[in-house]
Every structure is written in structure tokens, then in C-alpha cells.
Amino acid sequence: MKYIEAQGPSLKLSREARRKAELHHLEIFGHPDSTDSRPMWLIEAHNSPRDRNPDTHEFDNGHDMLRFVAEHAAVPEPAESED
């Protein structure tokens, strides 16, 4: 078998970058270390309905958490009815 050296962007890295860009849904949880005096949250960013390795983000500031959600989430437009 011949060894061939390829140049250019890595196919694996380009697939991973595309997968990361395609956010499917967010899940928001209370952080296990959260207390009444120090609330904390975890947000998991899933890239597919069956994503087993979501990106996890921790927040201890509600404003930062809401800003993250606003920047990454979108509410889909309702479908127009065909009356």
C-alpha cells in the first residue's frame, strides 16, 4: 500500500466544525452545586436529537446564562395555515 500525503483542511475537523455549527436544541438544568444563596445552571448544547456528547456550559450568573440562550436559541416561525 502506498503512502499518500494530503494537504488542505482535515475532513474530520471540517465535519466536526459543521456539526458544532448545527445546534439542534439546548437543555437547561440546575447545577448540582447550586444553593439558594448561590444559584448555578448547566446548559447542554445538543447538535442532534441523539447527541451523546453535548457541549456543556456552566453559569453562576443568571444574566450570562440568559444571554447565552438568547445568542444560541431561536424560536421557529409558526407555519402558515393554508385556509
Secondary structure, 3 states (H helix, E strand, C coil): CCCCCCCCCCHHHHHHHHHHHCCCEEEEEECCCCCCCCCCEEEEEECCCCCCCCEEEEECCHHHHHHHHHHHCCCCCCCCCCC
